[in-house]
């Protein structure tokens, strides 16, 4: 599949980068605070990063989505080292980069199907990878109940992946008018 002609839309890319940095930095800060024995607050905030990636991919294409990921990664790791700990920043950066790039690849292969399939499947697979990498790097050997947190986090990510379908569907019409009708990919026709 070729990149949409509007893949370099600077306003969309900048908005995606800002949203990604805020979401990841916030998530890396609040992951340090458990809600209970199974969850940290990060489980509720981080899945929104997949929404940002998927909206960027759908509207601007995979190249723009990867630009958002790379820039968001660099800025968020720096902010996370300041807001959290260096170990959490490294864990987050590693998990984020691998999981988000997987999300883009899977989403792009499924983009021509039903509107919900690409974001749901790509977010699910990305969440599996993100959870396994983040919690093992951030908390293994710490004495904290990281395996339990990882299981709870994954369950929350799956619930959020379903919930994020609603804003994905609702935001698509709002994002489409910003682009010229002739530049919309076939999926919007």
N, C-alpha and C positions, 0 to 999 in steps of 0.2 A: 504494500500500500504506500502510496506517495504521501509526502507531507502536505497538509493543506497550504494553500498559497498565503494564508494569513498567519502562519506559524511564528512569525517574528513580531507579532503585535506587541509593542513595548508596554502598553498600559496593562494588558492582561498578565504578562510575565512579571512585571513589577508588583502587581497586586498579589499574585501567587507567591512570590518570594517573601513579601511582607507577612502574609498570612502564615506561611510555612514557618518562618522564624519565630513568630509569636507563639504558634501552637507547640512547636518542639521545645522552645525554651521554657514555656509554662509547664509543659508536661514533664520535663526533666527536673523542674523544681518540685512540683507536687507529687512526683513518684516517691519522694522521700517520706511522705506522710501516709501511713496506712489508714484506710477507712475501717477495716476489720482484719481478721486473720487471712482473708482471701484476696483483698483488693487494696490497691493504693489509688490515690486520686488521679494519677497519671493514666489509669485504665479508662477513665471517662473523657479525658481531654485528647490523648494522642490519636485515637481513630479519626479525628477530624482532619489529620494530615492526609489520610487516604482520600478524603473528599476533595481536598484542594488539588491533589495530584490528578484525580480522575476528572474533575471539572476542567483543569488545564488541558489534560490530554484530549478530552472530548471536544473542547472549543478551539484549542490552538494546535493540537497535534502532539505526538510523542516527543519531537525535538524540543518544543517549548516546555513540556512537562519535565524533561531531563534537565533543562536549564534551571527551572525552578528548584528541582531537587538539589543540583550541585551548589547553587548559590545559597539555598536554604540550609543545606548541610554545613557549609563553611561558616556562615554567620551563627547558626544555632549552636554549633560545637563551641565556639568562642563564648557565647552568652551562657551556655550551659556550664562551662567550666567555672564561670563566675557565680552563677545562681545555685549550682549544685556542687558536685565534687568532680575532680578530674576523671575518676574512674567511671562515674555516671556519664560524663561527657563523651568519653571514649566508647563506652558501651552503646550509648545512644547514637553516636555518629556512625559506628560500624553497622548496627542493626538498621538504622534509618536508611543508609545508603543502599545496602543490599535489598532490603524489603521494598523500598520505594521504586528502585530500578526494576525489580521483578514485577511490581504492580503495573508499571508502564508497559512492559513487554506483554504481559498477560492481557491487560486491558486492550491494547492495540490489536491483538489477535482476535479478540471477541467483540470489537466495537461495532461490527455490522449486524450483530444479533439483536435480540430483544434489549430494550433500553436498560434494563436492570441487570442483565447477565454480566456485562463487562465490569461494572463497579463492584458487584457482589463477589464474583469469583476472584478478581484481582486483589480486592481488599482481604479476602479470606486467606489466600495464599501468602500475601504480604504479611499478614498478621501472624501466621504460623512462624515464618522466618524471623520477623521482628521480635516476637516474644521469646523464642528460643535463644537468639543471639543476645538480646538486651539483658535478660535476667541472668543468664549464665556468666556473662562478662561483668555485669554491674555488681552482682551480689554473691556469686559462688565463693565459698570459704569465709563469708562474713559473719556467719552465725545467725543471720536473719532467715526467716522462713521463705526464702526466695522461690523455692519450687511451688509452694502453696500460692504465693503471690503470682507466679507465672501462670498457674492454672486458672486462678481467678481473673487475672488480666486477660488471658485468652478468651475466657467466657464472656467477659465484658466487651472485648473487641468484636466478638461475633454478634453480640446483641447490638452494639453500636453500628456494625456494618449494615445490619438490617435497618436500623433507625436512620442511618445516613442516606438511605435510598430516597427518603422523602425530600430532604433538602436538595439532593442531586436532581431529582425530577422537577422540583419547583424552581430551582435556579437556572435550569437549562433555557427556558423561554426568556428569562431576564438577561442572560448572557448573549443569546443569539442576535438581538437587535443591534448590538455593538458592532457586529460584523456585517459586511455587505452580503446581501442575499445570494449573490452570484458566487461568493466565496465559501458558502457553507458546504461541508462535506455531504455526500450522498445520504448519510444517515438522517439528516434533517429534512430531506426533500419529501 
